[in-house]
Amino acid sequence: MKMDSYKRLIEIIDANLIYCLIPIILTLILVELIFKNRFETKKVLNLVRWIMIIYTAVTFAVYFIGMAVDPQEYAFVNRATGPYAILHWIMLLAALILPLSLLKRKLASKFWYVLLAAFAMKIGMYMERFIILFTGFHRDYDTENKTSELVESATYGVGVFFVQGLIIAFVTLVVFEFLKRRKTTIS
C-alpha cells in the first residue's frame, strides 16, 4: 500500500514539476540573456538545483530499498544483465550521478550544466517516448490516421510540459523578485 502511494506521489511530482525542469531552465537562460542580472535567475536556478538533488536522493533511496525488499517488482535487475545492459547502466548512472553532482556549487551555478543534469534525470523516459514515437512512424500495417494521432498526442504532451515550465519559471521569478523588493524596503 505504501509503495503504491509513493508511486502515485512520484507520478504527480513528475508530471507537474520534474518533466517541466528543462523548460524552466531554458526560460531562466532566456531571461538571463535578455535582462542580464535584472532578475533573480541565479537564486531560482539554485532552487531548481535543490529540487533536483532532493528528488534524486529520495527517489533512488526508495528505489533501491524496493529492489532489496521486492526484486520481482523492479525490472532493472533483469534489464541490467540483458542484451541492453550497458544502456540501462548508463541511464541509471546518468540519472543518479549528474543530478547529485549539483552538490558542487561551481557546477550548479552553470545554467547549461543544470540543464544537462535535468535531461539526464529522465533520460530513460525521453528515450522511451522517442522509441514509441518513431516506431509509430514505421508501422507498415497501421493506417495514416493512427500515426497522425500519435504525433499529435506527443506534440500536445511536449507542449503542455513547456507551458507548465514557462508558468512555473515566471511565477518563481516573480516570487523571488517580490521577496527581494520586500527585503530592500524592510531594510
C-alpha positions as CSV (number, residue, x, y, z in Angstrom):
1,M,0.0,0.0,0.0
2,K,2.7,2.5,0.9
3,M,4.7,1.8,-2.3
4,D,1.5,2.4,-4.4
5,S,1.0,5.8,-2.6
6,Y,4.7,6.6,-3.1
7,K,4.5,5.7,-6.8
8,R,1.4,7.9,-7.2
9,L,3.1,10.8,-5.4
10,I,6.1,10.5,-7.7
11,E,3.9,10.4,-10.8
12,I,2.2,13.7,-9.6
13,I,5.6,15.3,-8.9
14,D,7.0,14.1,-12.2
15,A,4.1,15.4,-14.3
16,N,3.8,18.8,-12.6
17,L,7.5,19.6,-11.9
18,I,10.2,17.2,-12.9
19,Y,9.2,16.9,-16.6
20,C,9.0,20.7,-16.6
21,L,12.6,21.2,-15.5
22,I,14.0,21.6,-19.0
23,P,11.5,24.4,-20.0
24,I,12.1,26.0,-16.6
25,I,15.8,26.1,-17.1
26,L,15.5,27.2,-20.7
27,T,13.3,30.1,-19.6
28,L,15.8,31.1,-16.9
29,I,18.6,31.1,-19.5
30,L,16.5,33.2,-21.9
31,V,15.6,35.7,-19.1
32,E,19.3,35.9,-18.0
33,L,20.4,36.5,-21.6
34,I,17.8,39.2,-22.3
35,F,17.8,41.0,-18.9
36,K,21.4,40.5,-17.7
37,N,21.3,40.2,-13.9
38,R,18.0,42.1,-13.7
39,F,16.0,39.2,-12.1
40,E,16.9,36.6,-9.5
41,T,17.7,33.9,-12.1
42,K,20.6,32.5,-10.1
43,K,18.5,32.1,-7.0
44,V,15.8,30.4,-8.9
45,L,18.4,28.1,-10.5
46,N,19.7,27.3,-7.0
47,L,16.1,26.3,-6.0
48,V,15.8,24.1,-9.1
49,R,19.1,22.6,-8.2
50,W,18.0,21.6,-4.7
51,I,14.7,20.2,-6.1
52,M,16.7,18.0,-8.4
53,I,19.1,16.8,-5.7
54,I,16.3,16.1,-3.2
55,Y,14.1,14.3,-5.8
56,T,17.1,12.2,-7.0
57,A,18.2,11.2,-3.5
58,V,14.7,10.3,-2.3
59,T,13.7,8.5,-5.5
60,F,16.8,6.4,-5.6
61,A,16.7,5.6,-1.9
62,V,13.2,4.3,-2.2
63,Y,14.0,2.5,-5.5
64,F,17.0,0.7,-4.0
65,I,15.0,-0.2,-0.9
66,G,12.2,-1.5,-3.1
67,M,14.7,-3.6,-5.2
68,A,16.0,-5.2,-2.0
69,V,12.6,-5.9,-0.5
70,D,10.7,-7.0,-3.6
71,P,13.1,-7.6,-6.6
72,Q,10.3,-9.0,-8.8
73,E,8.6,-5.7,-8.8
74,Y,11.6,-3.9,-10.3
75,A,12.6,-4.8,-13.8
76,F,16.0,-3.2,-13.6
77,V,17.6,-6.3,-12.2
78,N,16.6,-8.3,-15.3
79,R,17.5,-5.4,-17.7
80,A,20.9,-4.7,-16.1
81,T,22.1,-8.1,-17.2
82,G,20.2,-8.5,-20.5
83,P,21.2,-7.6,-24.1
84,Y,20.9,-3.8,-23.5
85,A,22.6,-3.9,-20.1
86,I,25.2,-1.1,-21.0
87,L,22.4,1.3,-21.9
88,H,20.5,0.6,-18.7
89,W,23.6,1.2,-16.6
90,I,24.4,4.4,-18.5
91,M,20.8,5.7,-17.9
92,L,21.0,4.7,-14.2
93,L,24.3,6.3,-13.7
94,A,23.4,9.5,-15.6
95,A,20.1,9.8,-13.7
96,L,22.0,9.4,-10.4
97,I,25.4,11.0,-10.8
98,L,24.6,14.1,-12.8
99,P,21.9,15.4,-10.5
100,L,23.9,14.6,-7.4
101,S,26.9,16.4,-8.9
102,L,24.9,19.6,-8.4
103,L,26.0,19.4,-4.8
104,K,29.2,21.0,-6.1
105,R,28.3,24.7,-6.2
106,K,30.6,25.6,-9.1
107,L,28.8,23.1,-11.4
108,A,25.4,24.1,-10.1
109,S,25.8,27.8,-11.0
110,K,26.1,27.0,-14.7
111,F,22.8,27.0,-16.4
112,W,23.8,24.6,-19.2
113,Y,25.2,22.0,-16.7
114,V,21.9,22.1,-14.7
115,L,20.0,21.7,-18.0
116,L,22.2,18.6,-18.8
117,A,21.5,17.2,-15.3
118,A,17.8,17.8,-15.7
119,F,17.8,16.0,-19.0
120,A,19.9,13.1,-17.5
121,M,17.4,12.7,-14.7
122,K,14.7,11.5,-17.0
123,I,16.7,10.2,-19.9
124,G,15.0,6.9,-19.8
125,M,11.6,8.5,-20.2
126,Y,12.8,10.6,-23.1
127,M,14.3,7.5,-24.8
128,E,11.1,5.6,-24.2
129,R,9.0,8.4,-25.8
130,F,11.4,8.7,-28.7
131,I,11.3,5.0,-29.4
132,I,7.5,4.9,-29.2
133,L,7.1,7.9,-31.5
134,F,9.5,6.6,-34.1
135,T,8.3,3.1,-34.2
136,G,4.8,4.5,-34.7
137,F,6.1,6.2,-37.9
138,H,7.5,3.0,-39.3
139,R,4.4,0.7,-38.9
140,D,3.5,-0.6,-42.3
141,Y,0.3,-2.1,-41.2
142,D,-1.1,1.0,-39.4
143,T,-3.4,3.5,-41.0
144,E,-2.2,7.0,-41.6
145,N,-4.8,8.3,-39.1
146,K,-3.2,6.4,-36.2
147,T,0.2,7.8,-37.0
148,S,-1.0,11.3,-37.1
149,E,-2.9,10.8,-33.8
150,L,0.4,9.6,-32.2
151,V,2.3,12.7,-33.5
152,E,-0.5,15.0,-32.3
153,S,-0.6,13.3,-28.9
154,A,3.2,13.5,-28.5
155,T,3.2,17.2,-29.6
156,Y,0.4,18.0,-27.2
157,G,2.3,16.4,-24.3
158,V,5.5,18.2,-25.0
159,G,3.6,21.5,-25.4
160,V,1.9,21.0,-22.0
161,F,5.2,20.5,-20.3
162,F,6.7,23.6,-22.0
163,V,3.7,25.8,-21.0
164,Q,3.9,24.4,-17.4
165,G,7.6,25.0,-17.3
166,L,7.2,28.6,-18.5
167,I,4.5,29.3,-16.0
168,I,6.5,27.8,-13.1
169,A,9.6,29.7,-14.1
170,F,7.8,33.1,-14.4
171,V,5.9,32.6,-11.2
172,T,9.1,31.6,-9.3
173,L,10.9,34.6,-10.8
174,V,8.0,36.9,-9.7
175,V,8.1,35.4,-6.2
176,F,11.9,35.9,-5.8
177,E,11.6,39.4,-7.2
178,F,8.8,40.2,-4.7
179,L,10.9,38.8,-1.9
180,K,14.0,40.9,-3.0
181,R,11.9,44.1,-3.1
182,R,10.3,43.3,0.2
183,K,13.7,42.7,1.8
184,T,15.0,46.0,0.4
185,T,12.0,48.0,1.7
186,I,12.3,46.4,5.2
187,S,16.0,47.2,5.5
